[in-house]
Amino acid sequence: MPKFNAHVLVLSASRYSLTDKETGELISGCKFTYIQDFKSTIKQNSNGVDVITSKLPYEGYGQFKELPGWYDIGFEISATSKGVATLTPVSFAFVAPYEIKK
Protein backbone atom coordinates (compact mmCIF):
# COMPACT_ATOMS: atom_id res chain seq x y z
CA MET A 1 0.00 0.00 0.00
CA PRO A 2 1.42 3.42 -0.97
CA LYS A 3 2.75 5.58 1.85
CA PHE A 4 2.46 8.88 0.00
CA ASN A 5 -0.08 10.01 -2.60
CA ALA A 6 0.16 12.96 -4.97
CA HIS A 7 -2.20 14.56 -7.48
CA VAL A 8 0.06 15.50 -10.41
CA LEU A 9 0.01 16.57 -14.03
CA VAL A 10 1.90 13.99 -16.08
CA LEU A 11 3.34 15.71 -19.13
CA SER A 12 4.98 12.89 -21.06
CA ALA A 13 6.13 9.29 -20.93
CA SER A 14 8.60 7.31 -23.00
CA ARG A 15 9.86 3.75 -22.86
CA TYR A 16 13.20 2.32 -23.85
CA SER A 17 14.75 -1.08 -24.44
CA LEU A 18 18.35 -1.52 -25.52
CA THR A 19 21.24 -3.91 -25.13
CA ASP A 20 24.42 -2.77 -23.38
CA LYS A 21 27.21 -3.14 -25.97
CA GLU A 22 29.82 -4.16 -23.40
CA THR A 23 27.88 -6.58 -21.19
CA GLY A 24 25.04 -7.69 -23.48
CA GLU A 25 22.62 -6.86 -20.65
CA LEU A 26 19.12 -5.73 -21.63
CA ILE A 27 18.36 -2.27 -20.27
CA SER A 28 14.72 -1.28 -20.35
CA GLY A 29 12.34 1.00 -18.56
CA CYS A 30 9.91 3.87 -18.76
CA LYS A 31 10.61 7.50 -17.98
CA PHE A 32 7.86 10.00 -17.23
CA THR A 33 7.82 13.70 -16.41
CA TYR A 34 5.32 15.48 -14.22
CA ILE A 35 4.53 18.66 -12.36
CA GLN A 36 3.39 18.39 -8.76
CA ASP A 37 2.84 22.05 -8.06
CA PHE A 38 2.21 24.97 -10.40
CA LYS A 39 3.52 27.50 -7.91
CA SER A 40 6.32 29.34 -9.63
CA THR A 41 9.47 29.48 -7.57
CA ILE A 42 12.33 31.92 -7.82
CA LYS A 43 15.64 30.44 -6.78
CA GLN A 44 19.15 31.77 -6.98
CA ASN A 45 19.77 30.40 -10.48
CA SER A 46 16.36 29.34 -11.77
CA ASN A 47 12.80 30.54 -12.05
CA GLY A 48 9.47 28.85 -12.84
CA VAL A 49 7.78 25.52 -12.26
CA ASP A 50 9.85 22.46 -11.37
CA VAL A 51 9.41 19.46 -13.68
CA ILE A 52 10.13 16.10 -12.06
CA THR A 53 11.37 12.99 -13.87
CA SER A 54 10.79 9.49 -12.53
CA LYS A 55 11.39 5.95 -13.80
CA LEU A 56 9.30 2.78 -13.95
CA PRO A 57 9.75 -0.71 -15.32
CA TYR A 58 9.16 -0.99 -19.09
CA GLU A 59 5.62 -2.27 -18.54
CA GLY A 60 4.76 0.90 -16.59
CA TYR A 61 4.34 2.76 -19.87
CA GLY A 62 0.83 1.28 -20.17
CA GLN A 63 -0.27 3.13 -17.01
CA PHE A 64 -0.58 6.38 -18.93
CA LYS A 65 -3.95 6.41 -20.69
CA GLU A 66 -3.90 10.03 -21.82
CA LEU A 67 -1.13 12.61 -21.80
CA PRO A 68 -0.87 15.26 -20.71
CA GLY A 69 -3.26 14.32 -17.96
CA TRP A 70 -4.04 14.51 -14.26
CA TYR A 71 -3.11 11.39 -12.29
CA ASP A 72 -3.17 10.31 -8.68
CA ILE A 73 0.15 8.56 -8.07
CA GLY A 74 0.98 6.47 -5.02
CA PHE A 75 4.60 6.38 -3.89
CA GLU A 76 6.51 4.15 -1.51
CA ILE A 77 9.36 5.61 0.50
CA SER A 78 12.61 3.67 0.65
CA ALA A 79 16.29 4.36 1.26
CA THR A 80 19.26 4.04 -1.03
CA SER A 81 22.37 2.15 0.06
CA LYS A 82 23.65 5.46 1.44
CA GLY A 83 20.49 6.05 3.48
CA VAL A 84 19.03 8.75 1.23
CA ALA A 85 15.22 8.73 1.08
CA THR A 86 13.69 8.06 -2.33
CA LEU A 87 10.10 7.93 -3.59
CA THR A 88 9.18 5.06 -5.92
CA PRO A 89 5.91 5.32 -7.88
CA VAL A 90 3.81 2.19 -7.31
CA SER A 91 0.23 3.01 -8.31
CA PHE A 92 -1.46 5.22 -10.91
CA ALA A 93 -5.05 6.36 -11.38
CA PHE A 94 -6.04 8.52 -14.34
CA VAL A 95 -8.21 11.41 -13.12
CA ALA A 96 -8.82 13.71 -16.10
CA PRO A 97 -7.25 15.00 -19.29
CA TYR A 98 -5.38 18.27 -19.19
CA GLU A 99 -7.13 20.79 -21.40
CA ILE A 100 -4.72 23.02 -23.29
CA LYS A 101 -6.40 26.34 -24.01
CA LYS A 102 -5.82 27.69 -27.50
PDB file as gemmi writes it, atoms N, CA and C in Angstrom:
CRYST1    1.000    1.000    1.000  90.00  90.00  90.00 P 1                      
ATOM      1  N   MET A   1       0.839  -1.179   0.000  1.00  0.00           N  
ATOM      2  CA  MET A   1       0.000   0.000   0.000  1.00  0.00           C  
ATOM      3  C   MET A   1       0.890   1.251   0.000  1.00  0.00           C  
ATOM      4  N   PRO A   2       0.584   2.218  -0.896  1.00  0.00           N  
ATOM      5  CA  PRO A   2       1.422   3.420  -0.968  1.00  0.00           C  
ATOM      6  C   PRO A   2       1.439   4.193   0.347  1.00  0.00           C  
ATOM      7  N   LYS A   3       2.580   4.784   0.635  1.00  0.00           N  
ATOM      8  CA  LYS A   3       2.754   5.583   1.845  1.00  0.00           C  
ATOM      9  C   LYS A   3       2.486   7.061   1.604  1.00  0.00           C  
ATOM     10  N   PHE A   4       2.579   7.476   0.341  1.00  0.00           N  
ATOM     11  CA  PHE A   4       2.459   8.877  -0.003  1.00  0.00           C  
ATOM     12  C   PHE A   4       1.694   8.970  -1.314  1.00  0.00           C  
ATOM     13  N   ASN A   5       0.703   9.833  -1.383  1.00  0.00           N  
ATOM     14  CA  ASN A   5      -0.078  10.014  -2.603  1.00  0.00           C  
ATOM     15  C   ASN A   5       0.045  11.451  -3.079  1.00  0.00           C  
ATOM     16  N   ALA A   6       0.046  11.627  -4.399  1.00  0.00           N  
ATOM     17  CA  ALA A   6       0.155  12.962  -4.971  1.00  0.00           C  
ATOM     18  C   ALA A   6      -0.758  13.077  -6.184  1.00  0.00           C  
ATOM     19  N   HIS A   7      -1.384  14.228  -6.318  1.00  0.00           N  
ATOM     20  CA  HIS A   7      -2.199  14.558  -7.484  1.00  0.00           C  
ATOM     21  C   HIS A   7      -1.297  15.388  -8.385  1.00  0.00           C  
ATOM     22  N   VAL A   8      -0.940  14.848  -9.565  1.00  0.00           N  
ATOM     23  CA  VAL A   8       0.065  15.499 -10.408  1.00  0.00           C  
ATOM     24  C   VAL A   8      -0.407  15.593 -11.856  1.00  0.00           C  
ATOM     25  N   LEU A   9       0.228  16.464 -12.601  1.00  0.00           N  
ATOM     26  CA  LEU A   9       0.008  16.572 -14.034  1.00  0.00           C  
ATOM     27  C   LEU A   9       1.170  15.866 -14.726  1.00  0.00           C  
ATOM     28  N   VAL A  10       0.876  14.711 -15.338  1.00  0.00           N  
ATOM     29  CA  VAL A  10       1.903  13.986 -16.080  1.00  0.00           C  
ATOM     30  C   VAL A  10       1.969  14.585 -17.480  1.00  0.00           C  
ATOM     31  N   LEU A  11       3.154  15.041 -17.857  1.00  0.00           N  
ATOM     32  CA  LEU A  11       3.340  15.712 -19.135  1.00  0.00           C  
ATOM     33  C   LEU A  11       3.657  14.753 -20.267  1.00  0.00           C  
ATOM     34  N   SER A  12       4.554  13.808 -20.004  1.00  0.00           N  
ATOM     35  CA  SER A  12       4.975  12.894 -21.061  1.00  0.00           C  
ATOM     36  C   SER A  12       5.508  11.604 -20.467  1.00  0.00           C  
ATOM     37  N   ALA A  13       5.560  10.581 -21.318  1.00  0.00           N  
ATOM     38  CA  ALA A  13       6.130   9.291 -20.933  1.00  0.00           C  
ATOM     39  C   ALA A  13       6.815   8.691 -22.148  1.00  0.00           C  
ATOM     40  N   SER A  14       7.911   8.014 -21.924  1.00  0.00           N  
ATOM     41  CA  SER A  14       8.601   7.308 -23.004  1.00  0.00           C  
ATOM     42  C   SER A  14       9.178   6.019 -22.439  1.00  0.00           C  
ATOM     43  N   ARG A  15       9.278   5.016 -23.304  1.00  0.00           N  
ATOM     44  CA  ARG A  15       9.864   3.752 -22.861  1.00  0.00           C  
ATOM     45  C   ARG A  15      11.085   3.451 -23.716  1.00  0.00           C  
ATOM     46  N   TYR A  16      11.960   2.648 -23.158  1.00  0.00           N  
ATOM     47  CA  TYR A  16      13.201   2.322 -23.854  1.00  0.00           C  
ATOM     48  C   TYR A  16      13.579   0.873 -23.591  1.00  0.00           C  
ATOM     49  N   SER A  17      14.245   0.291 -24.555  1.00  0.00           N  
ATOM     50  CA  SER A  17      14.745  -1.076 -24.438  1.00  0.00           C  
ATOM     51  C   SER A  17      15.968  -1.187 -25.346  1.00  0.00           C  
ATOM     52  N   LEU A  18      17.122  -1.432 -24.750  1.00  0.00           N  
ATOM     53  CA  LEU A  18      18.352  -1.523 -25.521  1.00  0.00           C  
ATOM     54  C   LEU A  18      19.289  -2.518 -24.868  1.00  0.00           C  
ATOM     55  N   THR A  19      20.261  -2.955 -25.629  1.00  0.00           N  
ATOM     56  CA  THR A  19      21.241  -3.908 -25.129  1.00  0.00           C  
ATOM     57  C   THR A  19      22.568  -3.191 -24.894  1.00  0.00           C  
ATOM     58  N   ASP A  20      23.128  -3.358 -23.702  1.00  0.00           N  
ATOM     59  CA  ASP A  20      24.422  -2.775 -23.381  1.00  0.00           C  
ATOM     60  C   ASP A  20      25.479  -3.426 -24.270  1.00  0.00           C  
ATOM     61  N   LYS A  21      26.224  -2.622 -25.017  1.00  0.00           N  
ATOM     62  CA  LYS A  21      27.215  -3.142 -25.975  1.00  0.00           C  
ATOM     63  C   LYS A  21      28.343  -3.911 -25.299  1.00  0.00           C  
ATOM     64  N   GLU A  22      28.699  -3.517 -24.079  1.00  0.00           N  
ATOM     65  CA  GLU A  22      29.819  -4.161 -23.398  1.00  0.00           C  
ATOM     66  C   GLU A  22      29.421  -5.444 -22.687  1.00  0.00           C  
ATOM     67  N   THR A  23      28.268  -5.430 -22.009  1.00  0.00           N  
ATOM     68  CA  THR A  23      27.877  -6.580 -21.191  1.00  0.00           C  
ATOM     69  C   THR A  23      26.816  -7.464 -21.842  1.00  0.00           C  
ATOM     70  N   GLY A  24      26.119  -6.933 -22.851  1.00  0.00           N  
ATOM     71  CA  GLY A  24      25.035  -7.690 -23.476  1.00  0.00           C  
ATOM     72  C   GLY A  24      23.755  -7.667 -22.653  1.00  0.00           C  
ATOM     73  N   GLU A  25      23.779  -6.930 -21.542  1.00  0.00           N  
ATOM     74  CA  GLU A  25      22.623  -6.857 -20.651  1.00  0.00           C  
ATOM     75  C   GLU A  25      21.511  -6.014 -21.278  1.00  0.00           C  
ATOM     76  N   LEU A  26      20.277  -6.481 -21.142  1.00  0.00           N  
ATOM     77  CA  LEU A  26      19.123  -5.733 -21.632  1.00  0.00           C  
ATOM     78  C   LEU A  26      18.788  -4.642 -20.621  1.00  0.00           C  
ATOM     79  N   ILE A  27      18.711  -3.414 -21.106  1.00  0.00           N  
ATOM     80  CA  ILE A  27      18.364  -2.268 -20.267  1.00  0.00           C  
ATOM     81  C   ILE A  27      17.030  -1.741 -20.776  1.00  0.00           C  
ATOM     82  N   SER A  28      16.035  -1.744 -19.910  1.00  0.00           N  
ATOM     83  CA  SER A  28      14.721  -1.279 -20.346  1.00  0.00           C  
ATOM     84  C   SER A  28      14.037  -0.552 -19.207  1.00  0.00           C  
ATOM     85  N   GLY A  29      13.076   0.273 -19.570  1.00  0.00           N  
ATOM     86  CA  GLY A  29      12.337   0.999 -18.556  1.00  0.00           C  
ATOM     87  C   GLY A  29      11.409   2.009 -19.191  1.00  0.00           C  
ATOM     88  N   CYS A  30      10.817   2.812 -18.342  1.00  0.00           N  
ATOM     89  CA  CYS A  30       9.909   3.870 -18.759  1.00  0.00           C  
ATOM     90  C   CYS A  30      10.270   5.106 -17.952  1.00  0.00           C  
ATOM     91  N   LYS A  31      10.328   6.227 -18.635  1.00  0.00           N  
ATOM     92  CA  LYS A  31      10.610   7.502 -17.975  1.00  0.00           C  
ATOM     93  C   LYS A  31       9.392   8.394 -18.167  1.00  0.00           C  
ATOM     94  N   PHE A  32       8.970   9.064 -17.083  1.00  0.00           N  
ATOM     95  CA  PHE A  32       7.862  10.002 -17.229  1.00  0.00           C  
ATOM     96  C   PHE A  32       8.184  11.297 -16.498  1.00  0.00           C  
ATOM     97  N   THR A  33       7.608  12.386 -17.007  1.00  0.00           N  
ATOM     98  CA  THR A  33       7.823  13.700 -16.409  1.00  0.00           C  
ATOM     99  C   THR A  33       6.496  14.247 -15.923  1.00  0.00           C  
ATOM    100  N   TYR A  34       6.554  14.946 -14.795  1.00  0.00           N  
ATOM    101  CA  TYR A  34       5.321  15.481 -14.218  1.00  0.00           C  
ATOM    102  C   TYR A  34       5.592  16.745 -13.430  1.00  0.00           C  
ATOM    103  N   ILE A  35       4.498  17.456 -13.183  1.00  0.00           N  
ATOM    104  CA  ILE A  35       4.525  18.662 -12.357  1.00  0.00           C  
ATOM    105  C   ILE A  35       3.641  18.394 -11.153  1.00  0.00           C  
ATOM    106  N   GLN A  36       4.175  18.596  -9.977  1.00  0.00           N  
ATOM    107  CA  GLN A  36       3.388  18.387  -8.764  1.00  0.00           C  
ATOM    108  C   GLN A  36       2.713  19.670  -8.304  1.00  0.00           C  
ATOM    109  N   ASP A  37       3.345  20.788  -8.565  1.00  0.00           N  
ATOM    110  CA  ASP A  37       2.839  22.054  -8.058  1.00  0.00           C  
ATOM    111  C   ASP A  37       3.088  23.141  -9.090  1.00  0.00           C  
ATOM    112  N   PHE A  38       2.062  23.902  -9.413  1.00  0.00           N  
ATOM    113  CA  PHE A  38       2.207  24.968 -10.398  1.00  0.00           C  
ATOM    114  C   PHE A  38       2.700  26.280  -9.800  1.00  0.00           C  
ATOM    115  N   LYS A  39       3.009  26.284  -8.521  1.00  0.00           N  
ATOM    116  CA  LYS A  39       3.524  27.502  -7.906  1.00  0.00           C  
ATOM    117  C   LYS A  39       4.909  27.789  -8.463  1.00  0.00           C  
ATOM    118  N   SER A  40       5.041  28.936  -9.084  1.00  0.00           N  
ATOM    119  CA  SER A  40       6.324  29.337  -9.627  1.00  0.00           C  
ATOM    120  C   SER A  40       7.271  29.683  -8.485  1.00  0.00           C  
ATOM    121  N   THR A  41       8.483  29.191  -8.601  1.00  0.00           N  
ATOM    122  CA  THR A  41       9.473  29.481  -7.567  1.00  0.00           C  
ATOM    123  C   THR A  41      10.639  30.257  -8.167  1.00  0.00           C  
ATOM    124  N   ILE A  42      11.143  31.176  -7.407  1.00  0.00           N  
ATOM    125  CA  ILE A  42      12.326  31.923  -7.820  1.00  0.00           C  
ATOM    126  C   ILE A  42      13.460  31.475  -6.911  1.00  0.00           C  
ATOM    127  N   LYS A  43      14.473  30.894  -7.521  1.00  0.00           N  
ATOM    128  CA  LYS A  43      15.640  30.436  -6.781  1.00  0.00           C  
ATOM    129  C   LYS A  43      16.834  31.270  -7.222  1.00  0.00           C  
ATOM    130  N   GLN A  44      17.960  30.979  -6.655  1.00  0.00           N  
ATOM    131  CA  GLN A  44      19.145  31.766  -6.985  1.00  0.00           C  
ATOM    132  C   GLN A  44      19.472  31.720  -8.473  1.00  0.00           C  
ATOM    133  N   ASN A  45      19.366  30.542  -9.083  1.00  0.00           N  
ATOM    134  CA  ASN A  45      19.773  30.399 -10.482  1.00  0.00           C  
ATOM    135  C   ASN A  45      18.683  29.827 -11.381  1.00  0.00           C  
ATOM    136  N   SER A  46      17.444  29.840 -10.933  1.00  0.00           N  
ATOM    137  CA  SER A  46      16.357  29.339 -11.773  1.00  0.00           C  
ATOM    138  C   SER A  46      15.051  30.013 -11.381  1.00  0.00           C  
ATOM    139  N   ASN A  47      14.085  29.912 -12.266  1.00  0.00           N  
ATOM    140  CA  ASN A  47      12.799  30.542 -12.047  1.00  0.00           C  
ATOM    141  C   ASN A  47      11.746  29.711 -12.757  1.00  0.00           C  
ATOM    142  N   GLY A  48      10.560  29.557 -12.179  1.00  0.00           N  
ATOM    143  CA  GLY A  48       9.471  28.846 -12.843  1.00  0.00           C  
ATOM    144  C   GLY A  48       9.011  27.623 -12.089  1.00  0.00           C  
ATOM    145  N   VAL A  49       8.368  26.732 -12.821  1.00  0.00           N  
ATOM    146  CA  VAL A  49       7.777  25.515 -12.260  1.00  0.00           C  
ATOM    147  C   VAL A  49       8.770  24.362 -12.397  1.00  0.00           C  
ATOM    148  N   ASP A  50       8.950  23.605 -11.328  1.00  0.00           N  
ATOM    149  CA  ASP A  50       9.852  22.456 -11.368  1.00  0.00           C  
ATOM    150  C   ASP A  50       9.180  21.270 -12.054  1.00  0.00           C  
ATOM    151  N   VAL A  51       9.870  20.672 -13.012  1.00  0.00           N  
ATOM    152  CA  VAL A  51       9.407  19.462 -13.683  1.00  0.00           C  
ATOM    153  C   VAL A  51      10.213  18.304 -13.116  1.00  0.00           C  
ATOM    154  N   ILE A  52       9.510  17.247 -12.712  1.00  0.00           N  
ATOM    155  CA  ILE A  52      10.135  16.099 -12.059  1.00  0.00           C  
ATOM    156  C   ILE A  52      10.152  14.919 -13.031  1.00  0.00           C  
ATOM    157  N   THR A  53      11.253  14.184 -13.046  1.00  0.00           N  
ATOM    158  CA  THR A  53      11.371  12.985 -13.869  1.00  0.00           C  
ATOM    159  C   THR A  53      11.480  11.779 -12.954  1.00  0.00           C  
ATOM    160  N   SER A  54      10.758  10.712 -13.315  1.00  0.00           N  
ATOM    161  CA  SER A  54      10.795   9.490 -12.535  1.00  0.00           C  
ATOM    162  C   SER A  54      10.859   8.305 -13.485  1.00  0.00           C  
ATOM    163  N   LYS A  55      11.254   7.155 -12.971  1.00  0.00           N  
ATOM    164  CA  LYS A  55      11.386   5.952 -13.798  1.00  0.00           C  
ATOM    165  C   LYS A  55      10.492   4.835 -13.289  1.00  0.00           C  
ATOM    166  N   LEU A  56      10.111   3.971 -14.224  1.00  0.00           N  
ATOM    167  CA  LEU A  56       9.296   2.784 -13.948  1.00  0.00           C  
ATOM    168  C   LEU A  56       9.867   1.617 -14.736  1.00  0.00           C  
ATOM    169  N   PRO A  57       9.418   0.401 -14.428  1.00  0.00           N  
ATOM    170  CA  PRO A  57       9.752  -0.708 -15.321  1.00  0.00           C  
ATOM    171  C   PRO A  57       9.124  -0.463 -16.703  1.00  0.00           C  
ATOM    172  N   TYR A  58       9.617  -1.149 -17.711  1.00  0.00           N  
ATOM    173  CA  TYR A  58       9.161  -0.993 -19.094  1.00  0.00           C  
ATOM    174  C   TYR A  58       7.642  -1.103 -19.205  1.00  0.00           C  
ATOM    175  N   GLU A  59       7.061  -2.029 -18.483  1.00  0.00           N  
ATOM    176  CA  GLU A  59       5.617  -2.270 -18.540  1.00  0.00           C  
ATOM    177  C   GLU A  59       4.806  -1.103 -17.974  1.00  0.00           C  
ATOM    178  N   GLY A  60       5.439  -0.245 -17.189  1.00  0.00           N  
ATOM    179  CA  GLY A  60       4.759   0.898 -16.589  1.00  0.00           C  
ATOM    180  C   GLY A  60       4.243   1.894 -17.598  1.00  0.00           C  
ATOM    181  N   TYR A  61       4.763   1.846 -18.806  1.00  0.00           N  
ATOM    182  CA  TYR A  61       4.341   2.757 -19.867  1.00  0.00           C  
ATOM    183  C   TYR A  61       2.830   2.661 -20.106  1.00  0.00           C  
ATOM    184  N   GLY A  62       2.267   1.487 -19.952  1.00  0.00           N  
ATOM    185  CA  GLY A  62       0.834   1.276 -20.167  1.00  0.00           C  
ATOM    186  C   GLY A  62      -0.059   1.944 -19.129  1.00  0.00           C  
ATOM    187  N   GLN A  63       0.511   2.460 -18.049  1.00  0.00           N  
ATOM    188  CA  GLN A  63      -0.274   3.129 -17.009  1.00  0.00           C  
ATOM    189  C   GLN A  63      -0.842   4.464 -17.479  1.00  0.00           C  
ATOM    190  N   PHE A  64      -0.217   5.040 -18.496  1.00  0.00           N  
ATOM    191  CA  PHE A  64      -0.584   6.384 -18.927  1.00  0.00           C  
ATOM    192  C   PHE A  64      -1.590   6.324 -20.067  1.00  0.00           C  
ATOM    193  N   LYS A  65      -2.852   6.530 -19.731  1.00  0.00           N  
ATOM    194  CA  LYS A  65      -3.948   6.405 -20.693  1.00  0.00           C  
ATOM    195  C   LYS A  65      -4.057   7.622 -21.600  1.00  0.00           C  
ATOM    196  N   GLU A  66      -3.781   8.795 -21.047  1.00  0.00           N  
ATOM    197  CA  GLU A  66      -3.900  10.028 -21.819  1.00  0.00           C  
ATOM    198  C   GLU A  66      -2.904  11.042 -21.279  1.00  0.00           C  
ATOM    199  N   LEU A  67      -2.142  11.628 -22.201  1.00  0.00           N  
ATOM    200  CA  LEU A  67      -1.133  12.608 -21.801  1.00  0.00           C  
ATOM    201  C   LEU A  67      -1.236  13.847 -22.681  1.00  0.00           C  
ATOM    202  N   PRO A  68      -1.024  15.026 -22.144  1.00  0.00           N  
ATOM    203  CA  PRO A  68      -0.870  15.263 -20.711  1.00  0.00           C  
ATOM    204  C   PRO A  68      -2.182  14.991 -19.980  1.00  0.00           C  
ATOM    205  N   GLY A  69      -2.065  14.609 -18.732  1.00  0.00           N  
ATOM    206  CA  GLY A  69      -3.259  14.321 -17.958  1.00  0.00           C  
ATOM    207  C   GLY A  69      -3.007  14.359 -16.464  1.00  0.00           C  
ATOM    208  N   TRP A  70      -4.101  14.507 -15.731  1.00  0.00           N  
ATOM    209  CA  TRP A  70      -4.039  14.506 -14.265  1.00  0.00           C  
ATOM    210  C   TRP A  70      -4.099  13.068 -13.761  1.00  0.00           C  
ATOM    211  N   TYR A  71      -3.195  12.738 -12.860  1.00  0.00           N  
ATOM    212  CA  TYR A  71      -3.114  11.394 -12.287  1.00  0.00           C  
ATOM    213  C   TYR A  71      -2.939  11.490 -10.782  1.00  0.00           C  
ATOM    214  N   ASP A  72      -3.485  10.506 -10.091  1.00  0.00           N  
ATOM    215  CA  ASP A  72      -3.167  10.310  -8.679  1.00  0.00           C  
ATOM    216  C   ASP A  72      -2.121   9.208  -8.646  1.00  0.00           C  
ATOM    217  N   ILE A  73      -0.958   9.519  -8.109  1.00  0.00           N  
ATOM    218  CA  ILE A  73       0.149   8.561  -8.068  1.00  0.00           C  
ATOM    219  C   ILE A  73       0.455   8.224  -6.618  1.00  0.00           C  
ATOM    220  N   GLY A  74       0.580   6.938  -6.349  1.00  0.00           N  
ATOM    221  CA  GLY A  74       0.978   6.465  -5.025  1.00  0.00           C  
ATOM    222  C   GLY A  74       2.463   6.144  -5.024  1.00  0.00           C  
ATOM    223  N   PHE A  75       3.161   6.586  -4.001  1.00  0.00           N  
ATOM    224  CA  PHE A  75       4.598   6.377  -3.889  1.00  0.00           C  
ATOM    225  C   PHE A  75       4.911   5.586  -2.623  1.00  0.00           C  
ATOM    226  N   GLU A  76       5.956   4.779  -2.698  1.00  0.00           N  
ATOM    227  CA  GLU A  76       6.512   4.147  -1.510  1.00  0.00           C  
ATOM    228  C   GLU A  76       7.830   4.842  -1.204  1.00  0.00           C  
ATOM    229  N   ILE A  77       8.120   4.978   0.060  1.00  0.00           N  
ATOM    230  CA  ILE A  77       9.361   5.609   0.498  1.00  0.00           C  
ATOM    231  C   ILE A  77      10.359   4.508   0.856  1.00  0.00           C  
ATOM    232  N   SER A  78      11.556   4.628   0.310  1.00  0.00           N  
ATOM    233  CA  SER A  78      12.609   3.672   0.651  1.00  0.00           C  
ATOM    234  C   SER A  78      13.924   4.436   0.762  1.00  0.00           C  
ATOM    235  N   ALA A  79      14.974   3.720   1.110  1.00  0.00           N  
ATOM    236  CA  ALA A  79      16.285   4.358   1.263  1.00  0.00           C  
ATOM    237  C   ALA A  79      17.280   3.730   0.306  1.00  0.00           C  
ATOM    238  N   THR A  80      18.184   4.551  -0.208  1.00  0.00           N  
ATOM    239  CA  THR A  80      19.263   4.040  -1.034  1.00  0.00           C  
ATOM    240  C   THR A  80      20.288   3.364  -0.126  1.00  0.00           C  
ATOM    241  N   SER A  81      21.316   2.791  -0.743  1.00  0.00           N  
ATOM    242  CA  SER A  81      22.368   2.145   0.058  1.00  0.00           C  
ATOM    243  C   SER A  81      23.106   3.137   0.950  1.00  0.00           C  
ATOM    244  N   LYS A  82      23.006   4.426   0.623  1.00  0.00           N  
ATOM    245  CA  LYS A  82      23.646   5.462   1.442  1.00  0.00           C  
ATOM    246  C   LYS A  82      22.672   6.101   2.426  1.00  0.00           C  
ATOM    247  N   GLY A  83      21.455   5.556   2.514  1.00  0.00           N  
ATOM    248  CA  GLY A  83      20.492   6.054   3.480  1.00  0.00           C  
ATOM    249  C   GLY A  83      19.698   7.264   3.028  1.00  0.00           C  
ATOM    250  N   VAL A  84      19.766   7.608   1.754  1.00  0.00           N  
ATOM    251  CA  VAL A  84      19.035   8.751   1.230  1.00  0.00           C  
ATOM    252  C   VAL A  84      17.607   8.318   0.884  1.00  0.00           C  
ATOM    253  N   ALA A  85      16.621   9.065   1.346  1.00  0.00           N  
ATOM    254  CA  ALA A  85      15.223   8.733   1.076  1.00  0.00           C  
ATOM    255  C   ALA A  85      14.912   8.904  -0.405  1.00  0.00           C  
ATOM    256  N   THR A  86      14.108   7.996  -0.944  1.00  0.00           N  
ATOM    257  CA  THR A  86      13.687   8.058  -2.333  1.00  0.00           C  
ATOM    258  C   THR A  86      12.224   7.633  -2.437  1.00  0.00           C  
ATOM    259  N   LEU A  87      11.502   8.270  -3.347  1.00  0.00           N  
ATOM    260  CA  LEU A  87      10.100   7.928  -3.591  1.00  0.00           C  
ATOM    261  C   LEU A  87      10.007   7.095  -4.858  1.00  0.00           C  
ATOM    262  N   THR A  88       9.361   5.941  -4.768  1.00  0.00           N  
ATOM    263  CA  THR A  88       9.182   5.061  -5.917  1.00  0.00           C  
ATOM    264  C   THR A  88       7.704   5.006  -6.263  1.00  0.00           C  
ATOM    265  N   PRO A  89       7.324   5.382  -7.505  1.00  0.00           N  
ATOM    266  CA  PRO A  89       5.910   5.318  -7.883  1.00  0.00           C  
ATOM    267  C   PRO A  89       5.451   3.865  -7.964  1.00  0.00           C  
ATOM    268  N   VAL A  90       4.296   3.564  -7.329  1.00  0.00           N  
ATOM    269  CA  VAL A  90       3.808   2.186  -7.306  1.00  0.00           C  
ATOM    270  C   VAL A  90       2.362   2.036  -7.779  1.00  0.00           C  
ATOM    271  N   SER A  91       1.608   3.131  -7.834  1.00  0.00           N  
ATOM    272  CA  SER A  91       0.228   3.014  -8.315  1.00  0.00           C  
ATOM    273  C   SER A  91      -0.162   4.290  -9.055  1.00  0.00           C  
ATOM    274  N   PHE A  92      -1.034   4.109 -10.057  1.00  0.00           N  
ATOM    275  CA  PHE A  92      -1.463   5.220 -10.910  1.00  0.00           C  
ATOM    276  C   PHE A  92      -2.962   5.141 -11.109  1.00  0.00           C  
ATOM    277  N   ALA A  93      -3.620   6.283 -11.051  1.00  0.00           N  
ATOM    278  CA  ALA A  93      -5.047   6.363 -11.376  1.00  0.00           C  
ATOM    279  C   ALA A  93      -5.251   7.602 -12.237  1.00  0.00           C  
ATOM    280  N   PHE A  94      -5.738   7.402 -13.453  1.00  0.00           N  
ATOM    281  CA  PHE A  94      -6.036   8.520 -14.336  1.00  0.00           C  
ATOM    282  C   PHE A  94      -7.231   9.260 -13.769  1.00  0.00           C  
ATOM    283  N   VAL A  95      -7.145  10.584 -13.690  1.00  0.00           N  
ATOM    284  CA  VAL A  95      -8.211  11.408 -13.125  1.00  0.00           C  
ATOM    285  C   VAL A  95      -8.953  12.155 -14.230  1.00  0.00           C  
ATOM    286  N   ALA A  96      -8.194  12.887 -15.050  1.00  0.00           N  
ATOM    287  CA  ALA A  96      -8.823  13.709 -16.097  1.00  0.00           C  
ATOM    288  C   ALA A  96      -7.779  14.161 -17.096  1.00  0.00           C  
ATOM    289  N   PRO A  97      -8.200  14.433 -18.327  1.00  0.00           N  
ATOM    290  CA  PRO A  97      -7.247  14.996 -19.289  1.00  0.00           C  
ATOM    291  C   PRO A  97      -6.906  16.428 -18.920  1.00  0.00           C  
ATOM    292  N   TYR A  98      -5.761  16.880 -19.372  1.00  0.00           N  
ATOM    293  CA  TYR A  98      -5.381  18.270 -19.192  1.00  0.00           C  
ATOM    294  C   TYR A  98      -5.810  19.024 -20.434  1.00  0.00           C  
ATOM    295  N   GLU A  99      -6.624  20.008 -20.271  1.00  0.00           N  
ATOM    296  CA  GLU A  99      -7.125  20.786 -21.398  1.00  0.00           C  
ATOM    297  C   GLU A  99      -6.164  21.929 -21.685  1.00  0.00           C  
ATOM    298  N   ILE A 100      -5.604  21.934 -22.875  1.00  0.00           N  
ATOM    299  CA  ILE A 100      -4.717  23.016 -23.293  1.00  0.00           C  
ATOM    300  C   ILE A 100      -5.567  24.055 -23.986  1.00  0.00           C  
ATOM    301  N   LYS A 101      -5.594  25.263 -23.440  1.00  0.00           N  
ATOM    302  CA  LYS A 101      -6.397  26.336 -24.011  1.00  0.00           C  
ATOM    303  C   LYS A 101      -5.670  26.944 -25.198  1.00  0.00           C  
ATOM    304  N   LYS A 102      -6.403  27.113 -26.279  1.00  0.00           N  
ATOM    305  CA  LYS A 102      -5.817  27.691 -27.498  1.00  0.00           C  
ATOM    306  C   LYS A 102      -6.228  29.123 -27.669  1.00  0.00           C  
TER     307      LYS A 102                                                      
END                                                                             
